[in-house]
Amino acid sequence: MEQIVQPIKSKKTLLAIITIIIAAVLIIGGFFIYKKYYQKAPATEQPQTLGGQIYEQIQNPAEKIPETNPFEAKTNPFEEAKTNPFKDVYKNPFGG
């Protein structure tokens, strides 16, 4: 057994190991104590504030936005208009 566990030769190393162990125990213990005694209170319904009352009374302007699709929009205003002023005006004398 003595061959497996070698004694710590330096006092600084021993002190560092003990300090790390104590710090770990304190941190873990503090965490559990904090969780036990400082739990959040159950959520209670708070009375409505002035801002909440105003928000419920106003209308949402985003609800009135018309649905627009730029790919379905009519982009050529001359599609239905007669744009060729010479159509049906000139008769080709050589054509049929």
Secondary structure, DSSP 8 states (H G I E B T S, - for coil): -TTTS-----HHHHHHHHHHHHHHHHHHHHHHHHHHH------------HHHHHHHHS--GGGG-----TTTS---TTSSS---TTTTT---SS--
